[in-house]
Amino acid sequence: MAFENFWRIISTVGDFQVWLLIVSIILLFYLISPKSKKHRIAFLVFILIPSFVISSAIVEILKITLQMPRPCVDSIYCPSSYSFPSGHATTIFVLATVMILNTKNLGIKSAFLILAVLVSISRLALNYHTYADIIAGAFIGISTAYLTNLLYKRKILSLKGFKRIIS
């Protein structure tokens, strides 16, 4: 039971709602920061937010389309949504990928990678997902964050890029 509580806490770190709140706070800091400081958190705003939104949309479309039941279907704690792909794995791998691609510190990169692996393992340990669910979720998260990061680096996803698109 103690291990189950540990995995539930770790699993919470991958909740989309948790990261939506954190990203909202980052966006608020971006909006109220002086112009000279905005460049420090711009990559979080212009990579993390689109990555979360796009990857979440992909996950929801796949869940609704494929309607794969969870392995825990008879358990009282089993989530009511469908299983494939894992939204928690997607969310945490978006975050880990963005941080790995935009941070030079090896310790920070390692910490985010370990966190992503732990959240994914928690979903298996709680019997909420299969290995296929986790792998698919990780793939969606990594690829979405990587492509969004690439667009940002090419100055397509930025405030200037956005202004060019709408003008």
C-alpha positions in Angstrom: 0.0 0.0 0.0 2.9 2.4 0.8 4.3 1.8 -2.7 0.9 2.4 -4.2 0.7 5.8 -2.5 4.2 6.7 -3.7 3.2 5.8 -7.3 0.0 7.9 -7.0 2.0 10.9 -5.9 4.5 10.5 -8.7 1.7 10.0 -11.2 0.2 13.3 -10.1 3.3 15.1 -11.5 2.2 14.0 -15.0 -1.4 15.4 -14.6 -2.2 17.8 -17.4 -4.0 20.1 -15.0 -0.9 20.4 -12.8 1.2 21.6 -15.8 -1.6 23.8 -17.1 -1.4 25.7 -13.8 2.4 25.9 -13.9 2.4 27.0 -17.6 -0.3 29.6 -16.7 1.9 31.0 -14.0 4.9 31.0 -16.4 2.7 32.9 -19.0 1.7 35.4 -16.3 5.4 36.0 -15.4 6.1 36.4 -19.1 3.4 39.0 -19.5 4.4 41.1 -16.4 8.2 40.8 -16.9 10.1 43.7 -18.2 11.1 43.5 -21.8 14.8 42.9 -20.9 13.9 39.7 -19.0 11.3 38.2 -21.4 13.9 36.3 -23.4 14.7 34.1 -20.5 11.3 32.5 -20.3 10.1 33.1 -23.9 11.1 29.5 -25.0 8.8 28.2 -22.2 5.9 30.2 -23.5 6.4 29.6 -27.2 7.5 26.0 -27.0 5.8 24.5 -23.9 2.3 25.9 -24.4 1.9 24.9 -28.1 3.5 21.5 -27.3 1.1 20.8 -24.5 -1.9 21.9 -26.5 -1.0 20.0 -29.7 0.1 16.8 -27.9 -3.1 16.8 -25.7 -5.3 17.2 -28.8 -3.5 14.2 -30.4 -3.9 12.1 -27.3 -7.6 12.9 -27.0 -8.3 12.2 -30.7 -6.5 8.9 -30.4 -8.4 8.0 -27.2 -11.8 8.8 -28.6 -11.0 7.1 -32.0 -9.4 3.9 -30.7 -11.4 3.6 -27.4 -9.0 1.1 -25.8 -10.0 0.0 -22.3 -7.6 0.3 -19.4 -6.0 -2.8 -17.9 -7.5 -1.8 -14.5 -11.1 -1.7 -15.8 -12.4 -3.7 -12.8 -10.6 -1.7 -10.1 -12.3 1.0 -8.0 -9.5 3.4 -8.6 -9.4 2.9 -12.4 -9.8 6.2 -14.4 -12.9 6.3 -16.5 -11.2 7.5 -19.7 -9.6 5.3 -22.3 -6.1 3.9 -22.1 -4.3 4.5 -25.4 -2.1 6.6 -25.4 -1.0 7.7 -22.0 -1.8 11.4 -21.5 0.5 11.5 -18.4 3.4 10.1 -20.4 2.7 12.5 -23.2 2.6 15.5 -20.8 5.7 14.7 -18.8 7.7 13.9 -21.9 6.7 17.2 -23.5 8.1 18.9 -20.4 11.2 16.8 -20.3 12.0 17.2 -24.0 11.6 21.0 -23.8 13.8 21.3 -20.8 16.4 18.9 -22.3 16.5 20.8 -25.6 16.7 24.2 -23.9 18.9 23.7 -20.9 22.7 23.3 -20.8 22.9 21.9 -17.3 23.3 18.1 -17.4 21.8 17.8 -13.9 18.6 19.5 -14.9 18.4 17.5 -18.1 18.9 14.3 -16.1 16.3 15.3 -13.4 13.6 15.9 -16.0 14.4 12.6 -17.8 14.3 10.7 -14.6 11.0 12.4 -13.7 9.5 11.5 -17.0 10.5 7.8 -16.6 9.2 7.7 -13.0 5.8 9.2 -14.0 5.5 6.7 -16.8 6.5 3.8 -14.5 3.9 5.0 -12.0 1.1 4.6 -14.7 2.3 1.0 -15.2 2.6 0.3 -11.4 -0.9 1.6 -10.8 -2.1 -0.7 -13.7 -3.6 2.3 -15.5 -1.7 1.7 -18.7 0.1 -0.9 -20.7 3.7 -0.6 -22.1 2.2 0.3 -25.5 0.2 3.2 -23.9 3.3 4.6 -22.3 5.6 4.2 -25.3 3.0 5.9 -27.6 2.5 8.7 -25.1 6.2 9.3 -24.7 6.6 9.3 -28.5 3.8 11.8 -29.0 5.3 14.1 -26.2 8.9 13.9 -27.5 8.0 14.4 -31.2 5.6 17.2 -30.5 8.0 19.1 -28.3 10.9 18.5 -30.7 9.0 19.8 -33.7 7.6 22.8 -31.7 11.2 23.5 -30.5 12.4 23.3 -34.1 9.8 25.8 -35.3 10.7 28.2 -32.4 14.4 28.0 -33.2 13.6 28.8 -36.8 11.7 31.8 -35.6 8.4 30.6 -36.9 6.9 30.2 -33.4 7.7 33.5 -31.7 5.9 36.8 -31.1 7.6 38.2 -34.3 6.7 35.1 -36.3 3.1 35.2 -35.0 2.9 38.9 -36.0 4.2 38.0 -39.5 1.6 35.3 -39.9 -1.4 37.5 -38.9 -0.3 40.6 -40.9 
